[in-house]
Amino acid sequence: MRARNGVARKRRVKKLLKAAKGYRAAKSTNYRQAKQTVQRAGRYGFIDRRRKKREYRSLWILRINAAVRAAGITYSKFISGLHKAGVVIDRRQLSELAINDASAFQALVETARKAS
């Protein structure tokens, strides 16, 4: 009797079709189309996990820039002043301070202004 790959193949197909659940039309039921779609989705997911980090950083920079311009200084002078003053704080936290704690952020602006 010849050995076939029936059980393993069925398991593999079920796993892939489960990953394709929610896709439209044949992309969720047809193995070949589902396989292509799942692979493409995986590629986009991999790329976009890195893209998300870039987009968040730009958002933080935009928020910080808006807050420091309201305080009468440019973003580049603010960041440069913080580095010269030895203040180590990331842009995410700066953005949070700009939104939630204006007095603390204003103190950082003054520190940066004195250092530059």
N, CA, C and O atoms as a GROMACS GRO file, in nm:
protein
  464
    1MET      N    1   0.084  -0.118   0.000
    1MET     CA    2   0.000   0.000   0.000
    1MET      C    3   0.089   0.124   0.000
    1MET      O    4   0.188   0.132   0.072
    2ARG      N    5   0.052   0.220  -0.081
    2ARG     CA    6   0.137   0.337  -0.094
    2ARG      C    7   0.101   0.439   0.013
    2ARG      O    8  -0.016   0.462   0.043
    3ALA      N    9   0.205   0.500   0.070
    3ALA     CA   10   0.185   0.599   0.176
    3ALA      C   11   0.150   0.734   0.115
    3ALA      O   12   0.216   0.781   0.023
    4ARG      N   13   0.045   0.792   0.167
    4ARG     CA   14   0.006   0.923   0.115
    4ARG      C   15   0.012   1.025   0.229
    4ARG      O   16   0.029   0.989   0.346
    5ASN      N   17  -0.003   1.150   0.193
    5ASN     CA   18   0.017   1.258   0.290
    5ASN      C   19  -0.117   1.317   0.335
    5ASN      O   20  -0.125   1.435   0.369
    6GLY      N   21  -0.223   1.235   0.335
    6GLY     CA   22  -0.358   1.284   0.354
    6GLY      C   23  -0.383   1.360   0.483
    6GLY      O   24  -0.437   1.470   0.481
    7VAL      N   25  -0.343   1.301   0.596
    7VAL     CA   26  -0.373   1.362   0.725
    7VAL      C   27  -0.296   1.492   0.741
    7VAL      O   28  -0.352   1.593   0.783
    8ALA      N   29  -0.169   1.490   0.708
    8ALA     CA   30  -0.086   1.611   0.722
    8ALA      C   31  -0.135   1.721   0.629
    8ALA      O   32  -0.138   1.838   0.667
    9ARG      N   33  -0.172   1.682   0.507
    9ARG     CA   34  -0.219   1.782   0.411
    9ARG      C   35  -0.350   1.846   0.458
    9ARG      O   36  -0.368   1.967   0.450
   10LYS      N   37  -0.440   1.761   0.508
   10LYS     CA   38  -0.568   1.814   0.555
   10LYS      C   39  -0.546   1.911   0.671
   10LYS      O   40  -0.612   2.015   0.678
   11ARG      N   41  -0.455   1.878   0.759
   11ARG     CA   42  -0.424   1.964   0.873
   11ARG      C   43  -0.367   2.098   0.824
   11ARG      O   44  -0.403   2.205   0.874
   12ARG      N   45  -0.278   2.090   0.725
   12ARG     CA   46  -0.215   2.211   0.671
   12ARG      C   47  -0.319   2.301   0.601
   12ARG      O   48  -0.318   2.423   0.618
   13VAL      N   49  -0.408   2.239   0.524
   13VAL     CA   50  -0.511   2.315   0.453
   13VAL      C   51  -0.606   2.381   0.552
   13VAL      O   52  -0.642   2.497   0.535
   14LYS      N   53  -0.647   2.306   0.655
   14LYS     CA   54  -0.739   2.362   0.756
   14LYS      C   55  -0.676   2.481   0.828
   14LYS      O   56  -0.742   2.582   0.854
   15LYS      N   57  -0.546   2.469   0.858
   15LYS     CA   58  -0.474   2.576   0.927
   15LYS      C   59  -0.472   2.702   0.840
   15LYS      O   60  -0.493   2.813   0.890
   16LEU      N   61  -0.445   2.684   0.711
   16LEU     CA   62  -0.438   2.799   0.621
   16LEU      C   63  -0.576   2.862   0.601
   16LEU      O   64  -0.589   2.984   0.602
   17LEU      N   65  -0.679   2.779   0.584
   17LEU     CA   66  -0.813   2.833   0.564
   17LEU      C   67  -0.863   2.904   0.690
   17LEU      O   68  -0.943   2.998   0.681
   18LYS      N   69  -0.818   2.859   0.806
   18LYS     CA   70  -0.853   2.928   0.930
   18LYS      C   71  -0.790   3.067   0.932
   18LYS      O   72  -0.850   3.163   0.979
   19ALA      N   73  -0.666   3.076   0.882
   19ALA     CA   74  -0.597   3.206   0.876
   19ALA      C   75  -0.666   3.298   0.776
   19ALA      O   76  -0.658   3.421   0.790
   20ALA      N   77  -0.733   3.241   0.674
   20ALA     CA   78  -0.799   3.320   0.571
   20ALA      C   79  -0.943   3.353   0.606
   20ALA      O   80  -1.015   3.411   0.525
   21LYS      N   81  -0.986   3.316   0.726
   21LYS     CA   82  -1.124   3.340   0.767
   21LYS      C   83  -1.153   3.490   0.767
   21LYS      O   84  -1.074   3.569   0.819
   22GLY      N   85  -1.266   3.528   0.710
   22GLY     CA   86  -1.302   3.668   0.705
   22GLY      C   87  -1.270   3.734   0.572
   22GLY      O   88  -1.316   3.844   0.544
   23TYR      N   89  -1.189   3.666   0.489
   23TYR     CA   90  -1.161   3.722   0.357
   23TYR      C   91  -1.284   3.702   0.270
   23TYR      O   92  -1.369   3.618   0.299
   24ARG      N   93  -1.295   3.781   0.164
   24ARG     CA   94  -1.415   3.778   0.080
   24ARG      C   95  -1.406   3.673  -0.029
   24ARG      O   96  -1.298   3.643  -0.080
   25ALA      N   97  -1.521   3.618  -0.064
   25ALA     CA   98  -1.539   3.528  -0.178
   25ALA      C   99  -1.446   3.408  -0.171
   25ALA      O  100  -1.431   3.346  -0.065
   26ALA      N  101  -1.383   3.374  -0.283
   26ALA     CA  102  -1.302   3.252  -0.291
   26ALA      C  103  -1.174   3.261  -0.210
   26ALA      O  104  -1.110   3.160  -0.182
   27LYS      N  105  -1.137   3.382  -0.171
   27LYS     CA  106  -1.012   3.399  -0.095
   27LYS      C  107  -1.021   3.336   0.043
   27LYS      O  108  -0.918   3.317   0.109
   28SER      N  109  -1.140   3.304   0.087
   28SER     CA  110  -1.154   3.240   0.217
   28SER      C  111  -1.184   3.091   0.205
   28SER      O  112  -1.178   3.018   0.304
   29THR      N  113  -1.217   3.044   0.084
   29THR     CA  114  -1.256   2.902   0.070
   29THR      C  115  -1.167   2.826  -0.028
   29THR      O  116  -1.146   2.706  -0.010
   30ASN      N  117  -1.116   2.892  -0.128
   30ASN     CA  118  -1.033   2.827  -0.229
   30ASN      C  119  -0.889   2.825  -0.180
   30ASN      O  120  -0.831   2.930  -0.153
   31TYR      N  121  -0.830   2.706  -0.168
   31TYR     CA  122  -0.698   2.691  -0.106
   31TYR      C  123  -0.592   2.776  -0.175
   31TYR      O  124  -0.516   2.846  -0.108
   32ARG      N  125  -0.587   2.770  -0.308
   32ARG     CA  126  -0.480   2.840  -0.378
   32ARG      C  127  -0.492   2.991  -0.359
   32ARG      O  128  -0.392   3.058  -0.330
   33GLN      N  129  -0.611   3.045  -0.373
   33GLN     CA  130  -0.629   3.189  -0.354
   33GLN      C  131  -0.609   3.230  -0.209
   33GLN      O  132  -0.554   3.336  -0.180
   34ALA      N  133  -0.654   3.145  -0.119
   34ALA     CA  134  -0.637   3.175   0.024
   34ALA      C  135  -0.490   3.178   0.060
   34ALA      O  136  -0.446   3.264   0.137
   35LYS      N  137  -0.413   3.085   0.005
   35LYS     CA  138  -0.270   3.079   0.034
   35LYS      C  139  -0.200   3.207  -0.011
   35LYS      O  140  -0.119   3.263   0.062
   36GLN      N  141  -0.231   3.252  -0.133
   36GLN     CA  142  -0.171   3.375  -0.185
   36GLN      C  143  -0.209   3.495  -0.100
   36GLN      O  144  -0.126   3.580  -0.069
   37THR      N  145  -0.335   3.501  -0.062
   37THR     CA  146  -0.383   3.615   0.015
   37THR      C  147  -0.323   3.618   0.155
   37THR      O  148  -0.287   3.725   0.205
   38VAL      N  149  -0.311   3.502   0.218
   38VAL     CA  150  -0.252   3.495   0.352
   38VAL      C  151  -0.105   3.535   0.346
   38VAL      O  152  -0.056   3.606   0.434
   39GLN      N  153  -0.034   3.490   0.243
   39GLN     CA  154   0.108   3.528   0.229
   39GLN      C  155   0.122   3.678   0.211
   39GLN      O  156   0.209   3.741   0.271
   40ARG      N  157   0.036   3.735   0.127
   40ARG     CA  158   0.041   3.880   0.102
   40ARG      C  159   0.010   3.955   0.231
   40ARG      O  160   0.075   4.054   0.263
   41ALA      N  161  -0.090   3.908   0.305
   41ALA     CA  162  -0.126   3.973   0.431
   41ALA      C  163  -0.010   3.968   0.529
   41ALA      O  164   0.015   4.064   0.602
   42GLY      N  165   0.060   3.855   0.531
   42GLY     CA  166   0.176   3.842   0.619
   42GLY      C  167   0.287   3.940   0.584
   42GLY      O  168   0.350   3.998   0.672
   43ARG      N  169   0.308   3.958   0.453
   43ARG     CA  170   0.411   4.055   0.409
   43ARG      C  171   0.373   4.196   0.452
   43ARG      O  172   0.456   4.270   0.504
   44TYR      N  173   0.246   4.232   0.428
   44TYR     CA  174   0.203   4.367   0.467
   44TYR      C  175   0.211   4.385   0.618
   44TYR      O  176   0.249   4.491   0.666
   45GLY      N  177   0.176   4.281   0.692
   45GLY     CA  178   0.183   4.290   0.837
   45GLY      C  179   0.325   4.313   0.884
   45GLY      O  180   0.349   4.395   0.974
   46PHE      N  181   0.420   4.242   0.824
   46PHE     CA  182   0.562   4.254   0.862
   46PHE      C  183   0.611   4.396   0.833
   46PHE      O  184   0.677   4.458   0.917
   47ILE      N  185   0.578   4.446   0.714
   47ILE     CA  186   0.623   4.580   0.674
   47ILE      C  187   0.558   4.686   0.762
   47ILE      O  188   0.624   4.780   0.807
   48ASP      N  189   0.427   4.671   0.786
   48ASP     CA  190   0.354   4.775   0.857
   48ASP      C  191   0.384   4.779   1.006
   48ASP      O  192   0.364   4.882   1.069
   49ARG      N  193   0.432   4.668   1.064
   49ARG     CA  194   0.474   4.674   1.204
   49ARG      C  195   0.593   4.769   1.218
   49ARG      O  196   0.606   4.835   1.321
   50ARG      N  197   0.678   4.776   1.117
   50ARG     CA  198   0.790   4.871   1.120
   50ARG      C  199   0.744   5.012   1.082
   50ARG      O  200   0.791   5.110   1.139
   51ARG      N  201   0.653   5.020   0.987
   51ARG     CA  202   0.602   5.151   0.943
   51ARG      C  203   0.530   5.222   1.057
   51ARG      O  204   0.537   5.344   1.069
   52LYS      N  205   0.460   5.144   1.141
   52LYS     CA  206   0.385   5.202   1.253
   52LYS      C  207   0.478   5.278   1.347
   52LYS      O  208   0.442   5.384   1.398
   53LYS      N  209   0.597   5.225   1.370
   53LYS     CA  210   0.693   5.291   1.458
   53LYS      C  211   0.733   5.426   1.400
   53LYS      O  212   0.745   5.524   1.474
   54ARG      N  213   0.756   5.430   1.268
   54ARG     CA  214   0.792   5.556   1.202
   54ARG      C  215   0.679   5.658   1.213
   54ARG      O  216   0.703   5.775   1.241
   55GLU      N  217   0.556   5.611   1.190
   55GLU     CA  218   0.443   5.703   1.190
   55GLU      C  219   0.419   5.761   1.330
   55GLU      O  220   0.385   5.879   1.343
   56TYR      N  221   0.436   5.679   1.433
   56TYR     CA  222   0.419   5.730   1.569
   56TYR      C  223   0.526   5.834   1.601
   56TYR      O  224   0.496   5.937   1.661
   57ARG      N  225   0.650   5.807   1.562
   57ARG     CA  226   0.757   5.903   1.590
   57ARG      C  227   0.726   6.037   1.522
   57ARG      O  228   0.744   6.142   1.583
   58SER      N  229   0.680   6.034   1.396
   58SER     CA  230   0.646   6.161   1.328
   58SER      C  231   0.531   6.232   1.399
   58SER      O  232   0.530   6.355   1.408
   59LEU      N  233   0.435   6.157   1.449
   59LEU     CA  234   0.324   6.217   1.522
   59LEU      C  235   0.374   6.287   1.648
   59LEU      O  236   0.332   6.399   1.677
   60TRP      N  237   0.464   6.220   1.722
   60TRP     CA  238   0.519   6.282   1.844
   60TRP      C  239   0.594   6.410   1.810
   60TRP      O  240   0.582   6.510   1.880
   61ILE      N  241   0.672   6.405   1.701
   61ILE     CA  242   0.750   6.523   1.661
   61ILE      C  243   0.655   6.638   1.624
   61ILE      O  244   0.681   6.753   1.660
   62LEU      N  245   0.547   6.607   1.553
   62LEU     CA  246   0.449   6.711   1.518
   62LEU      C  247   0.390   6.776   1.643
   62LEU      O  248   0.378   6.898   1.650
   63ARG      N  249   0.354   6.694   1.740
   63ARG     CA  250   0.295   6.747   1.863
   63ARG      C  251   0.393   6.834   1.939
   63ARG      O  252   0.358   6.942   1.987
   64ILE      N  253   0.518   6.787   1.950
   64ILE     CA  254   0.621   6.863   2.021
   64ILE      C  255   0.646   6.995   1.949
   64ILE      O  256   0.656   7.100   2.012
   65ASN      N  257   0.655   6.989   1.817
   65ASN     CA  258   0.680   7.109   1.737
   65ASN      C  259   0.570   7.212   1.759
   65ASN      O  260   0.599   7.331   1.777
   66ALA      N  261   0.444   7.168   1.759
   66ALA     CA  262   0.333   7.261   1.780
   66ALA      C  263   0.342   7.325   1.918
   66ALA      O  264   0.317   7.444   1.933
   67ALA      N  265   0.378   7.246   2.019
   67ALA     CA  266   0.384   7.297   2.156
   67ALA      C  267   0.500   7.394   2.174
   67ALA      O  268   0.484   7.497   2.240
   68VAL      N  269   0.618   7.364   2.116
   68VAL     CA  270   0.732   7.454   2.136
   68VAL      C  271   0.717   7.582   2.055
   68VAL      O  272   0.764   7.687   2.097
   69ARG      N  273   0.651   7.574   1.939
   69ARG     CA  274   0.627   7.698   1.862
   69ARG      C  275   0.531   7.790   1.937
   69ARG      O  276   0.542   7.913   1.929
   70ALA      N  277   0.436   7.731   2.009
   70ALA     CA  278   0.346   7.812   2.091
   70ALA      C  279   0.424   7.880   2.204
   70ALA      O  280   0.385   7.986   2.253
   71ALA      N  281   0.535   7.816   2.246
   71ALA     CA  282   0.618   7.873   2.353
   71ALA      C  283   0.725   7.966   2.296
   71ALA      O  284   0.802   8.024   2.372
   72GLY      N  285   0.730   7.981   2.164
   72GLY     CA  286   0.820   8.078   2.102
   72GLY      C  287   0.960   8.027   2.071
   72GLY      O  288   1.056   8.104   2.077
   73ILE      N  289   0.974   7.900   2.038
   73ILE     CA  290   1.104   7.843   2.003
   73ILE      C  291   1.081   7.738   1.895
   73ILE      O  292   0.971   7.683   1.884
   74THR      N  293   1.182   7.710   1.814
   74THR     CA  294   1.164   7.610   1.709
   74THR      C  295   1.195   7.471   1.765
   74THR      O  296   1.259   7.456   1.869
   75TYR      N  297   1.147   7.370   1.694
   75TYR     CA  298   1.166   7.232   1.737
   75TYR      C  299   1.314   7.197   1.743
   75TYR      O  300   1.361   7.137   1.840
   76SER      N  301   1.389   7.235   1.638
   76SER     CA  302   1.531   7.196   1.632
   76SER      C  303   1.610   7.262   1.745
   76SER      O  304   1.698   7.199   1.804
   77LYS      N  305   1.580   7.388   1.776
   77LYS     CA  306   1.649   7.456   1.886
   77LYS      C  307   1.611   7.394   2.020
   77LYS      O  308   1.694   7.386   2.112
   78PHE      N  309   1.487   7.352   2.031
   78PHE     CA  310   1.441   7.287   2.154
   78PHE      C  311   1.514   7.156   2.179
   78PHE      O  312   1.565   7.132   2.288
   79ILE      N  313   1.520   7.071   2.077
   79ILE     CA  314   1.587   6.941   2.091
   79ILE      C  315   1.736   6.961   2.115
   79ILE      O  316   1.796   6.893   2.199
   80SER      N  317   1.796   7.054   2.041
   80SER     CA  318   1.938   7.083   2.058
   80SER      C  319   1.966   7.132   2.200
   80SER      O  320   2.064   7.091   2.263
   81GLY      N  321   1.880   7.222   2.250
   81GLY     CA  322   1.896   7.274   2.386
   81GLY      C  323   1.884   7.166   2.491
   81GLY      O  324   1.958   7.166   2.590
   82LEU      N  325   1.790   7.072   2.470
   82LEU     CA  326   1.775   6.961   2.566
   82LEU      C  327   1.901   6.874   2.569
   82LEU      O  328   1.946   6.832   2.675
   83HIS      N  329   1.958   6.848   2.450
   83HIS     CA  330   2.081   6.768   2.444
   83HIS      C  331   2.196   6.839   2.514
   83HIS      O  332   2.272   6.777   2.589
   84LYS      N  333   2.209   6.969   2.490
   84LYS     CA  334   2.317   7.046   2.553
   84LYS      C  335   2.299   7.053   2.705
   84LYS      O  336   2.397   7.054   2.779
   85ALA      N  337   2.174   7.058   2.749
   85ALA     CA  338   2.146   7.064   2.893
   85ALA      C  339   2.159   6.927   2.960
   85ALA      O  340   2.157   6.917   3.082
   86GLY      N  341   2.173   6.822   2.878
   86GLY     CA  342   2.189   6.688   2.934
   86GLY      C  343   2.058   6.624   2.976
   86GLY      O  344   2.056   6.529   3.055
   87VAL      N  345   1.948   6.675   2.922
   87VAL     CA  346   1.817   6.618   2.954
   87VAL      C  347   1.792   6.500   2.860
   87VAL      O  348   1.787   6.517   2.738
   88VAL      N  349   1.775   6.381   2.918
   88VAL     CA  350   1.752   6.261   2.837
   88VAL      C  351   1.606   6.221   2.853
   88VAL      O  352   1.566   6.162   2.954
   89ILE      N  353   1.528   6.254   2.751
   89ILE     CA  354   1.385   6.218   2.752
   89ILE      C  355   1.344   6.194   2.607
   89ILE      O  356   1.379   6.271   2.518
   90ASP      N  357   1.270   6.087   2.586
   90ASP     CA  358   1.236   6.053   2.447
   90ASP      C  359   1.117   6.135   2.398
   90ASP      O  360   1.046   6.200   2.476
   91ARG      N  361   1.097   6.130   2.267
   91ARG     CA  362   0.996   6.213   2.204
   91ARG      C  363   0.855   6.172   2.244
   91ARG      O  364   0.764   6.255   2.248
   92ARG      N  365   0.837   6.046   2.274
   92ARG     CA  366   0.704   6.000   2.318
   92ARG      C  367   0.665   6.069   2.449
   92ARG      O  368   0.553   6.118   2.464
   93GLN      N  369   0.759   6.071   2.543
   93GLN     CA  370   0.731   6.132   2.673
   93GLN      C  371   0.717   6.284   2.659
   93GLN      O  372   0.634   6.346   2.726
   94LEU      N  373   0.800   6.344   2.573
   94LEU     CA  374   0.787   6.488   2.549
   94LEU      C  375   0.649   6.521   2.496
   94LEU      O  376   0.586   6.619   2.537
   95SER      N  377   0.600   6.438   2.403
   95SER     CA  378   0.468   6.459   2.345
   95SER      C  379   0.359   6.448   2.452
   95SER      O  380   0.266   6.528   2.456
   96GLU      N  381   0.372   6.348   2.539
   96GLU     CA  382   0.275   6.331   2.648
   96GLU      C  383   0.276   6.452   2.742
   96GLU      O  384   0.171   6.500   2.784
   97LEU      N  385   0.398   6.500   2.773
   97LEU     CA  386   0.409   6.618   2.859
   97LEU      C  387   0.343   6.739   2.793
   97LEU      O  388   0.273   6.816   2.859
   98ALA      N  389   0.367   6.756   2.664
   98ALA     CA  390   0.311   6.871   2.592
   98ALA      C  391   0.159   6.869   2.597
   98ALA      O  392   0.095   6.974   2.605
   99ILE      N  393   0.100   6.749   2.592
   99ILE     CA  394  -0.046   6.738   2.592
   99ILE      C  395  -0.104   6.749   2.734
   99ILE      O  396  -0.200   6.822   2.757
  100ASN      N  397  -0.044   6.674   2.827
  100ASN     CA  398  -0.106   6.656   2.959
  100ASN      C  399  -0.053   6.746   3.070
  100ASN      O  400  -0.126   6.776   3.164
  101ASP      N  401   0.073   6.789   3.060
  101ASP     CA  402   0.133   6.866   3.170
  101ASP      C  403   0.206   6.987   3.113
  101ASP      O  404   0.328   6.984   3.094
  102ALA      N  405   0.132   7.093   3.087
  102ALA     CA  406   0.188   7.211   3.021
  102ALA      C  407   0.295   7.279   3.105
  102ALA      O  408   0.393   7.331   3.050
  103SER      N  409   0.279   7.281   3.236
  103SER     CA  410   0.377   7.350   3.321
  103SER      C  411   0.512   7.279   3.319
  103SER      O  412   0.617   7.344   3.312
  104ALA      N  413   0.511   7.146   3.324
  104ALA     CA  414   0.637   7.070   3.317
  104ALA      C  415   0.702   7.087   3.180
  104ALA      O  416   0.824   7.098   3.170
  105PHE      N  417   0.621   7.088   3.077
  105PHE     CA  418   0.675   7.106   2.942
  105PHE      C  419   0.734   7.246   2.927
  105PHE      O  420   0.839   7.262   2.864
  106GLN      N  421   0.669   7.346   2.985
  106GLN     CA  422   0.720   7.483   2.979
  106GLN      C  423   0.854   7.493   3.051
  106GLN      O  424   0.943   7.567   3.008
  107ALA      N  425   0.871   7.418   3.161
  107ALA     CA  426   0.999   7.416   3.233
  107ALA      C  427   1.108   7.357   3.145
  107ALA      O  428   1.222   7.405   3.145
  108LEU      N  429   1.074   7.253   3.069
  108LEU     CA  430   1.171   7.194   2.975
  108LEU      C  431   1.208   7.292   2.865
  108LEU      O  432   1.324   7.298   2.823
  109VAL      N  433   1.110   7.369   2.818
  109VAL     CA  434   1.136   7.469   2.714
  109VAL      C  435   1.233   7.573   2.767
  109VAL      O  436   1.326   7.614   2.696
  110GLU      N  437   1.213   7.616   2.890
  110GLU     CA  438   1.303   7.716   2.951
  110GLU      C  439   1.444   7.658   2.969
  110GLU      O  440   1.542   7.728   2.947
  111THR      N  441   1.453   7.532   3.008
  111THR     CA  442   1.582   7.465   3.023
  111THR      C  443   1.655   7.461   2.889
  111THR      O  444   1.774   7.489   2.881
  112ALA      N  445   1.582   7.426   2.784
  112ALA     CA  446   1.641   7.419   2.650
  112ALA      C  447   1.683   7.558   2.601
  112ALA      O  448   1.788   7.573   2.538
  113ARG      N  449   1.602   7.657   2.631
  113ARG     CA  450   1.632   7.793   2.587
  113ARG      C  451   1.760   7.845   2.654
  113ARG      O  452   1.842   7.910   2.589
  114LYS      N  453   1.778   7.815   2.783
  114LYS     CA  454   1.898   7.859   2.856
  114LYS      C  455   2.024   7.788   2.806
  114LYS      O  456   2.131   7.848   2.799
  115ALA      N  457   2.009   7.661   2.770
  115ALA     CA  458   2.124   7.580   2.727
  115ALA      C  459   2.173   7.619   2.589
  115ALA      O  460   2.292   7.605   2.559
  116SER      N  461   2.084   7.668   2.503
  116SER     CA  462   2.126   7.698   2.365
  116SER      C  463   2.166   7.842   2.345
  116SER      O  464   2.203   7.880   2.234
   0.00000   0.00000   0.00000
